[in-house]
Amino acid sequence: MKKILVPTDFSETANRARDYAVQLAQELNAEVTLLNIYHIPSTAARPDVFVNIGEIAKGAEQLMKEQLEYLNLNYSNIKFRSSCTPGFVIDSVRIICDKENIDLVVMGATGATGFIGNMLGSNTSSLIGSIKTPIIAVPGNTTIKFPQNIVVANDLMVSGDEKLFLPLNEIATKTKSTIDFLFVVDEEHKMDNKIQRLKASNFDDKFGVQYHPFHFRKDENIEDGILDYINKHDTDLLVVVSHQRTFWQKLFHKSVAKSITKHTKLPILILSE
């Protein structure tokens, strides 16, 4: 994991995500790229309104310069890059992830009670499932610290693709974290099915990090089961999988990964299936 992308709107929430990314970069020996995407408002409906694009760009560049001065002064051992560009967050992040081979995106998340106009917070949720790059969503009220106790929730083994584990493996190894796997099921018999699948997939041999116990929890609501578990156990980082769905499935099935990001104060690592 060599490249971390941090989209920023220079808000306090974005700065909290930036600080989290810097902490990880120190452990992972990675470089950090700050990305600001400024939106040019449309004046088609108001021809009498003049938008000074140059001033918008100049303002973004000045704020980015201040960010880099602060980071280079306090973290001289990390390589920082930056980019200010007009556009939309989802499209711009997707393009730079593909172009620059980004390994991890770290973004701020305001949560359900955050100001609805906060573009960064809302786009963090929208970005989930839109890119293959792993995302860490960092709530604005989280405590910045290295993860020591990681909980992987839901059904990580659904795809059988070991590549899903690589980012988690690297973070856990470099930060010397322990990992607990939590499986939330709505019926008792499904627990036995998951245990058999774990044995059949030789999961212990493939996932080569520190001791990782498995926990099974019965709950009709997956989200409630996950939140109840992490509220009762010491957890520094929650990991969920964003399953790729077809258009019609997205209409009728709530994304647990998106919902969880709005209801927890923990940083969340979202792995895209």
VOBA-1610 file (N, C-alpha, C; in pm, whole numbers, padded with zeros to 5 digits, always signed):
BEGIN
Met+00085-00118+00000Met+00000+00000+00000Met+00090+00124+00000Lys+00104+00185-00117Lys+00200+00294-00132Lys+00137+00431-00155Lys+00010+00436-00199Lys-00051+00564-00233Lys-00186+00578-00165Ile-00198+00686-00085Ile-00323+00716-00016Ile-00378+00847-00070Leu-00505+00846-00108Leu-00571+00966-00159Leu-00665+01021-00052Val-00655+01153-00028Val-00740+01218+00072Val-00817+01331+00004Pro-00941+01309-00039Pro-01022+01420-00089Pro-01053+01516+00025Thr-01047+01644+00000Thr-01068+01741+00108Thr-01145+01863+00059Asp-01232+01913+00147Asp-01297+02041+00122Asp-01248+02143+00225Phe-01138+02108+00295Phe-01071+02193+00393Phe-01155+02216+00519Ser-01256+02135+00540Ser-01338+02146+00661Ser-01271+02073+00777Glu-01326+02089+00897Glu-01272+02019+01013Glu-01285+01868+00997Thr-01396+01825+00939Thr-01415+01681+00915Thr-01311+01629+00818Ala-01284+01704+00712Ala-01183+01662+00614Ala-01045+01660+00677Asn-01016+01757+00764Asn-00885+01760+00830Asn-00867+01642+00924Arg-00977+01597+00986Arg-00968+01479+01072Arg-00933+01356+00988Ala-00993+01344+00871Ala-00960+01233+00782Ala-00816+01243+00733Arg-00772+01365+00705Arg-00632+01388+00664Arg-00536+01340+00772Asp-00563+01375+00896Asp-00475+01335+01006Asp-00473+01184+01024Tyr-00587+01120+01003Tyr-00593+00975+01012Tyr-00509+00912+00901Ala-00519+00968+00781Ala-00443+00916+00667Ala-00293+00932+00691Val-00253+01044+00750Val-00112+01069+00779Val-00059+00966+00878Gln-00138+00935+00980Gln-00097+00835+01078Gln-00075+00699+01010Leu-00168+00662+00923Leu-00154+00536+00851Leu-00033+00539+00759Ala-00014+00650+00691Ala+00098+00662+00596Ala+00232+00643+00666Gln+00243+00688+00789Gln+00367+00670+00863Gln+00394+00523+00889Glu+00291+00448+00919Glu+00308+00305+00945Glu+00327+00225+00816Leu+00260+00267+00710Leu+00261+00192+00585Leu+00372+00238+00489Asn+00443+00345+00526Asn+00546+00402+00440Asn+00486+00442+00305Ala+00374+00512+00312Ala+00301+00550+00191Ala+00307+00700+00170Glu+00284+00744+00045Glu+00273+00885+00016Glu+00126+00926+00019Val+00100+01054+00046Val-00036+01103+00060Val-00062+01211-00044Thr-00173+01196-00116Thr-00216+01297-00213Thr-00344+01363-00164Leu-00341+01496-00147Leu-00460+01571-00113Leu-00530+01616-00241Leu-00660+01594-00247Leu-00736+01628-00367Leu-00853+01718-00329Asn-00856+01837-00388Asn-00971+01925-00370Asn-01045+01937-00502Ile-01173+01906-00499Ile-01258+01920-00617Ile-01355+02033-00593Tyr-01338+02142-00663Tyr-01429+02255-00644Tyr-01533+02255-00755His-01655+02282-00716His-01767+02277-00810His-01794+02415-00868Ile-01804+02423-00999Ile-01837+02547-01067Ile-01989+02555-01080Pro-02056+02645-01009Pro-02203+02651-01015Pro-02253+02692-01153Ser-02365+02634-01193Ser-02423+02666-01322Ser-02496+02799-01316Thr-02481+02878-01419Thr-02549+03008-01425Thr-02651+03011-01538Ala-02685+02892-01591Ala-02778+02886-01704Ala-02914+02946-01668Ala-02958+02922-01544Ala-03089+02973-01504Ala-03084+03120-01464Arg-02963+03169-01437Arg-02945+03309-01395Arg-02836+03374-01479Pro-02869+03413-01603Pro-02767+03474-01690Pro-02709+03603-01635Asp-02779+03664-01538Asp-02729+03789-01481Asp-02625+03766-01373Val-02604+03636-01335Val-02507+03603-01230Val-02374+03570-01294Phe-02268+03635-01246Phe-02134+03612-01300Phe-02051+03530-01201Val-01993+03420-01249Val-01910+03335-01165Val-01765+03352-01206Asn-01683+03396-01115Asn-01541+03415-01142Asn-01468+03284-01115Ile-01450+03204-01220Ile-01386+03074-01205Ile-01243+03088-01157Gly-01176+03190-01204Gly-01037+03212-01164Gly-01025+03235-01014Glu-01119+03309-00956Glu-01115+03336-00813Glu-01143+03209-00732Ile-01235+03124-00781Ile-01264+02998-00713Ile-01140+02909-00711Ala-01075+02899-00827Ala-00954+02817-00837Ala-00842+02874-00750Lys-00827+03006-00751Lys-00723+03070-00672Lys-00743+03046-00523Gly-00868+03054-00480Gly-00898+03029-00340Gly-00867+02887-00299Ala-00900+02790-00385Ala-00871+02650-00356Ala-00720+02626-00348Glu-00647+02685-00440Glu-00501+02667-00442Glu-00437+02726-00316Gln-00487+02839-00268Gln-00432+02901-00149Gln-00456+02814-00026Leu-00577+02761-00014Leu-00608+02673+00099Leu-00524+02545+00094Met-00502+02493-00027Met-00420+02374-00042Met-00275+02404-00005Lys-00227+02521-00043Lys-00090+02561-00009Lys-00071+02563+00143Glu-00170+02615+00213Glu-00163+02619+00359Glu-00162+02479+00419Gln-00238+02389+00359Gln-00241+02250+00405Gln-00103+02186+00389Leu-00042+02205+00273Leu+00088+02144+00246Leu+00197+02202+00336Glu+00190+02332+00362Glu+00288+02394+00450Glu+00280+02332+00590Tyr+00159+02312+00638Tyr+00140+02251+00769Tyr+00192+02108+00772Leu+00159+02030+00670Leu+00198+01889+00666Leu+00348+01872+00650Asn+00408+01947+00561Asn+00553+01935+00539Asn+00632+01980+00662Leu+00577+02075+00736Leu+00644+02122+00857Leu+00639+02018+00968Asn+00527+01946+00979Asn+00507+01853+01089Asn+00536+01707+01055Tyr+00540+01674+00926Tyr+00561+01534+00886Tyr+00661+01529+00770Ser+00784+01564+00799Ser+00886+01573+00695Ser+00924+01436+00639Asn+00885+01328+00707Asn+00920+01194+00661Asn+00820+01138+00561Ile+00715+01212+00531Ile+00612+01165+00438Ile+00613+01252+00312Lys+00597+01189+00197Lys+00588+01262+00072Lys+00443+01302+00049Phe+00419+01432+00028Phe+00284+01482+00003Phe+00273+01537-00138Arg+00160+01509-00199Arg+00127+01567-00329Arg-00009+01632-00318Ser-00045+01715-00415Ser-00174+01782-00407Ser-00228+01808-00547Ser-00360+01827-00551Ser-00427+01860-00677Ser-00556+01933-00647Cys-00580+02043-00719Cys-00706+02115-00712Cys-00767+02114-00852Thr-00889+02068-00863Thr-00948+02053-00995Thr-01098+02078-00990Pro-01155+02138-01096Pro-01301+02154-01100Pro-01366+02021-01136Gly-01489+02004-01093Gly-01560+01881-01129Gly-01651+01834-01018Phe-01680+01704-01022Phe-01765+01641-00923Phe-01684+01536-00847Val-01712+01522-00719Val-01630+01438-00632Val-01622+01294-00682Ile-01735+01232-00708Ile-01737+01090-00744Ile-01654+01065-00870Asp-01681+01143-00975Asp-01609+01124-01101Asp-01461+01153-01086Ser-01427+01260-01015Ser-01286+01299-01001Ser-01207+01196-00921Val-01266+01145-00813Val-01197+01044-00733Val-01178+00917-00814Arg-01279+00877-00888Arg-01269+00756-00970Arg-01157+00769-01073Ile-01147+00885-01136Ile-01046+00906-01240Ile-00905+00902-01182Ile-00883+00971-01070Ile-00748+00976-01013Ile-00709+00841-00954Cys-00806+00767-00902Cys-00775+00633-00850Cys-00723+00542-00961Asp-00788+00550-01077Asp-00745+00468-01191Asp-00613+00518-01250Lys-00601+00648-01264Lys-00484+00706-01329Lys-00358+00691-01244Glu-00371+00710-01112Glu-00255+00711-01024Glu-00236+00580-00949Asn-00320+00481-00976Asn-00312+00351-00906Asn-00316+00370-00755Ile-00417+00442-00709Ile-00434+00470-00566Ile-00469+00340-00493Asp-00406+00318-00378Asp-00428+00196-00300Asp-00536+00212-00194Leu-00557+00335-00147Leu-00653+00358-00039Leu-00704+00501-00046Val-00836+00517-00028Val-00897+00650-00019Val-00941+00671+00125Val-00903+00785+00183Val-00945+00819+00319Val-01027+00947+00312Met-01153+00941+00355Met-01244+01055+00343Met-01316+01081+00474Gly-01355+01206+00494Gly-01434+01243+00610Gly-01579+01202+00591Ala-01646+01171+00701Ala-01787+01136+00698Ala-01858+01210+00810Thr-01962+01285+00775Thr-02030+01366+00875Thr-02131+01285+00954Gly-02186+01178+00896Gly-02287+01100+00966Gly-02427+01154+00942Ala-02527+01082+00989Ala-02666+01116+00961Ala-02706+01251+01018Thr-02644+01293+01127Thr-02682+01418+01190Thr-02600+01536+01139Gly-02508+01510+01046Gly-02425+01618+00995Gly-02502+01712+00905Phe-02447+01828+00878Phe-02511+01926+00792Phe-02528+01869+00651Ile-02652+01868+00604Ile-02683+01800+00478Ile-02611+01863+00359Gly-02571+01987+00372Gly-02503+02053+00262Gly-02355+02025+00255Asn-02303+01946+00348Asn-02159+01917+00347Asn-02129+01819+00236Met-02070+01868+00127Met-02049+01785+00010Met-01960+01666+00039Leu-01854+01685+00116Leu-01761+01576+00142Leu-01829+01462+00215Gly-01907+01494+00317Gly-01973+01390+00394Gly-02070+01310+00310Ser-02153+01377+00231Ser-02252+01307+00151Ser-02186+01224+00042Asn-02078+01274-00015Asn-02012+01201-00122Asn-01932+01082-00072Thr-01895+01081+00055Thr-01829+00963+00110Thr-01921+00844+00099Ser-02047+00863+00137Ser-02145+00756+00126Ser-02171+00720-00019Ser-02183+00820-00106Ser-02211+00794-00248Ser-02097+00721-00316Leu-01975+00743-00269Leu-01858+00682-00333Leu-01851+00532-00307Ile-01912+00487-00197Ile-01910+00345-00164Ile-01982+00266-00272Gly-01916+00167-00326Gly-01973+00087-00434Gly-01947+00145-00571Ser-01897+00270-00577Ser-01870+00333-00706Ser-01728+00311-00754Ile-01636+00277-00661Ile-01498+00250-00698Ile-01453+00119-00634Lys-01354+00057-00693Lys-01299-00067-00639Lys-01195-00041-00531Thr-01139+00079-00528Thr-01036+00112-00430Thr-01093+00109-00289Pro-01025+00047-00193Pro-01072+00049-00054Pro-01087+00192-00003Ile-01188+00213+00080Ile-01216+00345+00136Ile-01218+00335+00289Ile-01154+00431+00354Ile-01172+00445+00499Ile-01251+00573+00522Ala-01370+00558+00579Ala-01454+00672+00614Ala-01426+00711+00758Val-01386+00835+00779Val-01345+00883+00912Val-01446+00986+00962Pro-01525+00952+01063Pro-01621+01050+01118Pro-01549+01170+01179Gly-01613+01284+01174Gly-01551+01405+01224Gly-01528+01404+01374Asn-01601+01318+01447Asn-01586+01314+01593Asn-01505+01194+01641Thr-01434+01129+01550Thr-01357+01012+01590Thr-01226+01054+01659Thr-01169+00961+01734Thr-01039+00984+01797Thr-00930+00929+01706Ile-00833+01011+01672Ile-00728+00968+01581Ile-00626+00883+01655Lys-00619+00755+01619Lys-00519+00667+01677Lys-00502+00546+01587Phe-00390+00477+01605Phe-00366+00358+01525Phe-00467+00250+01562Pro-00516+00177+01463Pro-00607+00067+01498Pro-00533-00045+01569Gln-00588-00090+01681Gln-00533-00203+01754Gln-00629-00320+01756Asn-00758-00288+01762Asn-00861-00391+01762Asn-00954-00368+01643Ile-00946-00458+01546Ile-01024-00446+01423Ile-01136-00549+01423Val-01256-00505+01387Val-01370-00596+01373Val-01414-00597+01228Val-01415-00716+01169Val-01462-00734+01032Val-01603-00787+01039Ala-01699-00710+00990Ala-01840-00743+01008Ala-01906-00791+00879Asn-02013-00866+00899Asn-02100-00914+00792Asn-02043-01038+00727Asp-02024-01041+00595Asp-01997-01166+00525Asp-01879-01149+00430Leu-01761-01135+00483Leu-01642-01105+00403Leu-01609-01215+00303Met-01649-01339+00333Met-01613-01450+00246Met-01711-01473+00132Val-01804-01383+00109Val-01909-01409+00011Val-01854-01430-00130Ser-01748-01359-00167Ser-01698-01369-00304Ser-01591-01474-00320Gly-01525-01511-00209Gly-01418-01610-00218Gly-01292-01554-00281Asp-01284-01424-00297Asp-01167-01362-00361Asp-01070-01314-00254Glu-00954-01381-00244Glu-00858-01346-00139Glu-00800-01206-00156Lys-00813-01148-00275Lys-00761-01013-00296Lys-00830-00912-00205Leu-00954-00944-00164Leu-01025-00855-00072Leu-00948-00836+00058Phe-00873-00939+00097Phe-00806-00936+00225Phe-00676-00857+00225Leu-00620-00829+00110Leu-00486-00771+00103Leu-00474-00637+00177Pro-00564-00540+00153Pro-00549-00413+00227Pro-00563-00433+00378Leu-00658-00516+00418Leu-00677-00543+00561Leu-00556-00614+00620Asn-00504-00710+00547Asn-00384-00781+00591Asn-00268-00684+00615Glu-00246-00593+00521Glu-00133-00502+00532Glu-00150-00407+00648Ile-00269-00350+00664Ile-00293-00257+00774Ile-00276-00327+00908Ala-00332-00447+00920Ala-00324-00521+01046Ala-00181-00560+01079Thr-00106-00599+00978Thr+00032-00641+01000Thr+00119-00523+01043Lys+00108-00411+00969Lys+00194-00295+00997Lys+00159-00228+01130Thr+00032-00229+01169Thr-00009-00164+01294Thr-00016-00263+01410Lys+00018-00391+01381Lys+00015-00496+01484Lys-00121-00506+01552Ser-00225-00501+01469Ser-00361-00507+01519Ser-00410-00651+01528Thr-00507-00673+01616Thr-00577-00801+01619Thr-00708-00786+01544Ile-00758-00897+01490Ile-00879-00894+01409Ile-00981-00994+01462Asp-01103-00946+01480Asp-01216-01032+01514Asp-01314-01031+01397Phe-01363-01147+01358Phe-01461-01156+01251Phe-01600-01175+01310Leu-01692-01088+01271Leu-01828-01092+01323Leu-01924-01129+01211Phe-02003-01234+01235Phe-02104-01276+01138Phe-02241-01257+01200Val-02324-01173+01138Val-02459-01148+01187Val-02557-01225+01099Val-02635-01313+01159Val-02731-01394+01085Val-02869-01377+01146Asp-02973-01399+01066Asp-03108-01383+01118Asp-03171-01516+01159Glu-03101-01628+01130Glu-03152-01758+01169Glu-03037-01844+01221Glu-03065-01922+01325Glu-02962-02001+01392Glu-02888-02095+01298His-02962-02163+01209His-02900-02264+01124His-02797-02205+01029Lys-02806-02075+01002Lys-02710-02013+00911Lys-02571-02004+00972Met-02562-02009+01105Met-02431-02008+01169Met-02351-02131+01130Asp-02416-02248+01135Asp-02348-02373+01096Asp-02304-02369+00951Asn-02388-02310+00865Asn-02352-02299+00723Asn-02226-02215+00705Lys-02214-02106+00778Lys-02097-02020+00765Lys-01972-02089+00820Ile-01988-02162+00929Ile-01874-02235+00984Ile-01822-02336+00884Gln-01912-02406+00819Gln-01871-02506+00719Gln-01803-02439+00600Arg-01851-02322+00561Arg-01790-02250+00449Arg-01650-02204+00485Leu-01632-02160+00609Leu-01500-02118+00654Leu-01401-02234+00650Lys-01445-02350+00696Lys-01359-02468+00695Lys-01327-02510+00553Ala-01427-02509+00467Ala-01408-02553+00328Ala-01315-02461+00250Ser-01312-02333+00287Ser-01229-02237+00213Ser-01087-02228+00267Asn-01056-02308+00374Asn-00923-02302+00437Asn-00886-02159+00474Phe-00982-02090+00533Phe-00966-01948+00560Phe-00846-01920+00650Asp-00825-02000+00751Asp-00713-01976+00843Asp-00579-01979+00772Asp-00566-02065+00670Asp-00439-02074+00598Asp-00418-01953+00506Lys-00528-01898+00455Lys-00518-01789+00358Lys-00502-01653+00424Phe-00557-01640+00544Phe-00553-01510+00610Phe-00444-01511+00715Gly-00324-01470+00674Gly-00207-01489+00758Gly-00170-01372+00845Val-00260-01328+00935Val-00224-01225+01032Val-00244-01281+01172Gln-00244-01193+01270Gln-00253-01237+01407Gln-00386-01307+01435Tyr-00392-01365+01554Tyr-00508-01443+01594Tyr-00639-01368+01564His-00732-01437+01500His-00856-01373+01460His-00975-01464+01494Pro-01034-01445+01610Pro-01149-01528+01648Pro-01273-01493+01567Phe-01364-01590+01558Phe-01490-01570+01487Phe-01603-01557+01589His-01691-01461+01564His-01806-01438+01651His-01933-01444+01566Phe-02033-01512+01618Phe-02160-01523+01547Phe-02269-01459+01633Arg-02351-01381+01570Arg-02456-01308+01641Arg-02587-01318+01566Lys-02692-01351+01637Lys-02825-01361+01576Lys-02898-01229+01592Asp-02941-01172+01480Asp-03016-01047+01482Asp-03093-01034+01351Glu-03217-00991+01360Glu-03298-00976+01240Glu-03245-00864+01150Asn-03179-00767+01211Asn-03125-00653+01137Asn-02973-00655+01144Ile-02908-00672+01029Ile-02762-00682+01026Ile-02696-00557+01084Glu-02745-00441+01043Glu-02686-00316+01090Glu-02695-00305+01242Asp-02812-00335+01299Asp-02829-00328+01444Asp-02735-00425+01516Gly-02720-00545+01458Gly-02632-00645+01518Gly-02487-00600+01522Ile-02443-00537+01413Ile-02305-00488+01406Ile-02283-00374+01506Leu-02375-00278+01507Leu-02360-00163+01596Leu-02363-00204+01742Asp-02451-00299+01776Asp-02459-00346+01914Asp-02329-00414+01956Tyr-02270-00490+01865Tyr-02146-00561+01898Tyr-02031-00463+01921Ile-02012-00369+01831Ile-01897-00279+01846Ile-01916-00182+01962Asn-02041-00157+02000Asn-02065-00072+02117Asn-02029-00143+02247Lys-02027-00276+02245Lys-01999-00354+02364Lys-01855-00407+02367His-01781-00386+02261His-01643-00437+02254His-01549-00325+02213Asp-01428-00330+02263Asp-01327-00230+02232Asp-01286-00244+02085Thr-01326-00148+02004Thr-01303-00155+01859Thr-01247-00023+01810Asp-01140-00029+01730Asp-01078+00092+01675Asp-01108+00112+01527Leu-01136+00002+01456Leu-01162+00010+01313Leu-01264-00098+01277Leu-01369-00057+01209Leu-01470-00151+01161Leu-01448-00174+01012Val-01459-00299+00970Val-01440-00334+00829Val-01568-00397+00776Val-01618-00345+00664Val-01736-00403+00600Val-01708-00418+00451Val-01790-00501+00386Val-01776-00522+00242Val-01894-00458+00172Ser-01865-00379+00070Ser-01971-00321-00013Ser-01993-00413-00131His-02104-00487-00129His-02132-00581-00236His-02181-00508-00361Gln-02127-00544-00476Gln-02171-00485-00602Gln-02308-00540-00638Arg-02401-00452-00667Arg-02536-00495-00701Arg-02577-00439-00836Thr-02676-00503-00897Thr-02731-00452-01021Thr-02819-00331-00988Phe-02861-00260-01091Phe-02943-00141-01071Phe-03072-00173-00996Trp-03140-00280-01036Trp-03267-00312-00972Trp-03248-00359-00830Gln-03140-00429-00802Gln-03113-00471-00665Gln-03087-00350-00576Lys-03018-00251-00629Lys-02990-00130-00551Lys-03118-00058-00513Leu-03219-00068-00598Leu-03345+00000-00570Leu-03417-00061-00451Phe-03404-00192-00433Phe-03485-00262-00334Phe-03408-00312-00213His-03276-00299-00212His-03198-00349-00099His-03109-00238-00043Lys-03122-00214+00086Lys-03041-00111+00150Lys-02896-00158+00160Ser-02802-00068+00133Ser-02661-00101+00147Ser-02621-00088+00293Val-02584-00200+00355Val-02543-00197+00495Val-02417-00113+00512Ala-02325-00124+00415Ala-02200-00047+00425Ala-02229+00103+00429Lys-02318+00151+00344Lys-02351+00293+00343Lys-02422+00334+00473Ser-02514+00250+00516Ser-02591+00282+00636Ser-02503+00286+00759Ile-02411+00191+00770Ile-02322+00184+00886Ile-02237+00311+00897Thr-02191+00364+00783Thr-02106+00483+00787Thr-02178+00602+00847Lys-02311+00600+00847Lys-02388+00712+00900Lys-02424+00695+01047His-02394+00579+01104His-02441+00552+01240His-02332+00509+01337Thr-02208+00518+01301Thr-02101+00482+01393Thr-01999+00594+01401Lys-01935+00605+01517Lys-01831+00705+01537Lys-01693+00650+01504Leu-01686+00522+01466Leu-01559+00459+01434Leu-01517+00483+01290Pro-01387+00489+01264Pro-01341+00481+01125Pro-01384+00347+01066Ile-01422+00347+00941Ile-01472+00225+00876Ile-01395+00202+00747Leu-01338+00083+00734Leu-01273+00042+00611Leu-01374-00032+00526Ile-01403+00020+00407Ile-01500-00042+00316Ile-01424-00109+00204Leu-01439-00240+00193Leu-01376-00318+00086Leu-01482-00344-00020Ser-01451-00314-00144Ser-01548-00330-00251Ser-01530-00465-00317Glu-01641-00541-00321Glu-01635-00677-00378Glu-01619-00673-00528
//
